[in-house]
């Protein structure tokens, strides 16, 4: 079967999006740092929205413990690099989607490369040191960073858009310790997390990236969109 063209694949985006808006999406450059629970969900949504130039950064391969929540994880992908799986997945939806990859940790050089290349950076990481490096690189490059975090049945997202990224993020991380629920800046690998939290927050991050491209409103840190899966009020805004 002949591959469908761009307009066919994304025809259902109209008229929610205009042709000019879809063109902006198609040519925007988005970096996704981390391809786990948050990143897999964000990445899939970005591809399905019509982004065609995406940089992914991850150093891991899929494990069996990823199957409960990570969008790109299947029995067939166990042992495969997450970046390679993401490339293959994107091509299965849009053959013209260009997925660039950095197979490594987000630290000094890789953080700077991602921030310099992208128009928007999506932070789907799971440790505070990598997050701090990424936020510092985004601040220096003058690029917005879409933050997301999830643990248990809880998660949150916001955009760091102004100066002072590193200082603000450090303050959030310090505030998180001792809470009964994880703070946005708690960054350690989750001992326990169910599928809804990272997937909902990852989707929210993709929406925020879209909003930035289209110059729509976004919650800016320290105002966060919060998801609490075991609460009657699933979604709320909180200032941290």
N, C-alpha and C positions, 0 to 999 in steps of 0.2 A: 504494500500500500504506500502510495506517495505521502511523504510527510506533509502535514497541514502547514499553511503559512501562519505568520504571527496573528493576522486579523482573524483567522478561523479559530485558533486556540483560545484567544481572549475575547471572542465576540460577546460573551455574556457579561463582560465588564462594562459594556455600554447599555444604557446611558448613565449608569451610576458614575462612570468616568467619561470624560469627554475625550475626543481624539487627541487633543493637545496634551491633556493630562497623561494619557497612556503613553504618548511619545516621551514625555518627561521620565516616566517610570522606566521605559525601555532603555533609556540612555544613562540613567543614574548608575553610579558605582557604589555598591554597598559591600562592606566587609562584615562577616559574621565570625566572631571570635568564640570558638567552642561549638562543638556539634553534638552535644549531649541532649538531655531532655529539653532544655530551652532552645538550644541552637538548632536541633533537628526540626522542631516545630516552626521556628522562625524562618529557617531556610526553605522549607517546603512552601510556606505561605508566600514568601518573596518570589519564588519561582512561579507559583500559580497566579500571582498578581501580574506577572509579565516582566519582572526585572531580568535583564539579559547579561549583566556584567557583575558577577558576584565573586568576592574573594572569601575563601574559607580558611580558617586557621585552627588546627588541632593536631595534637601529637599522639593521640590514642587510636587503638583498634577496638572494635566492638567485642564485648564480653556478654556472657549469658545473663549476668545481672542487669544488663541494660534493657532486656526485653520487656520489662514491665512498664516502660514509660517512653523510651527514646524512639522517635518517629522513624528514623532511618534504620533501626535495629530489627533484624529478622534472623531466623535460624540460619539462613543462607549467608548472612553478612558477618557472623561470628568469626573473629580473627582477622577481618578485613579492616584496612585503614578507614577511618571515618571520612576523611577527605576524598578518598577514591570512591567510596560508596555514594557520597553526595554528588560527585560529578556524574556518575552513572545514573543516579536518580533524576537529576535535572534534565539530562538528555532524553530520558524516557517520557518527559512531559513536553519539553520544548527543545528540539534538536539544535537550535541556534543559540541556546543559553551557554554563555562562556563562563565556566567556573574555574577560577584560578585558585591555587592551593599553596599554603605554607604548611609543611608537615613539621611542626615544631611547637614549642611552648611560646606563650605570649610573655616575652620578657623584652628587655631593652630594644634590640635590633628589630625583632619581629613586630613588636608593638609600634615602633616608629614606621616601619614599612606599611603596615595596615592603615595607620592613621594618615600617612602621607598620600597613599593611593586613593583612598575612599572619599566619597562625598559624605557618607554617613557610616558610622561604626556601630555595630550591634554587639553589646557585651553580654555574652551567654556563658561566662566563665564560672568556675566553682572554687576559686581560692583568692584571698584578698591580695596577695602579692602580685599575681598576674593582673588582677583588676586595677590595682594602683598604677602599674606600669602602663596599662592601656589608657587609663583616664589621663595620666600625665602626658602621654604621647598625643592624645586627642586635643588636650588643652593647648599644647605647643603648636600643633598643626592647625588649630582653629576649627576643628571639626566636631559636630555634635555626636554625643555618645548615648545610645539607647540602652539603659541599664535594665536588667531583669534578674530576679532571684527567686528560688523556690525551695521549700523544704517541707516535708510532711504533706499536709493538705493546704499549705499556705504559700503565698507568693506576692511579689510586687514588681512594679515597673515604673520607670520615669525617664525623662530625658535630661542629661547634663548638657546644657547648651551654652552657658556663659563661662566666664573665666573662674578660676578657683576650683576646678574639677577635683584635683588631688586633695586639696585641703578639705573640701566638702565631703568627699568620699571617706577620708580618714576619720572625720568627725562622726559620720554615720556608723562606721565600723566600730569605733570605740563605744558608741551608744548602744550597740546591739548586744553586748555581753551582759548576761544576767537577766535578759528578758525571758518570759515564759514562751514567747513565740519568736522565731528568728527575725532579726532586723534585716532590712534590705541589704545591708553591707556584710552580713554574715556570709563568709565565702567558703567555708570548708566543705569538702565533699560530703554529701548528704548520706547519713547512715540509713535514713528511711525517707522515701518520698513516693507518693502515689501518682498515677498517670495524669490526673486532671491538673494539678498545680503547675508543673513545668510546661505542659502543652498549652494551657490557657495563657500563661504569662508569655510564652514564646510567640503565640499568635498576637498578643497585645504588642509585643516588641515589633513585630512585622508591621502592624497597623501604625505604630508610632513612626517607624521609618518611612512608611508611605505618606503619612501626614507631613513629615518634614520635607519630603520631595515636593509635595503639592502645596506647601506653605499653609497647612491647616493647623488648628490649635493642638498643643500637646501639654501634658502635665510635666512641669519642670521641677527637678529636684530643688528643694526638699519636699515638694508636694508629690505624693506617690499614689498610683492606682494600686489598691490592695485587693487581693483575692483571699478569702477565708472559706475553704470548702466545707467546714463543719459549723458554719454560722448561718443563721437564717438570712443574714444580709451578706450574700456572697461577694458583692463588690462594694467598695467604698473608696473615698479619697482620704488620705491621712497625711499630715505634715510631720516629718521626722527630723 
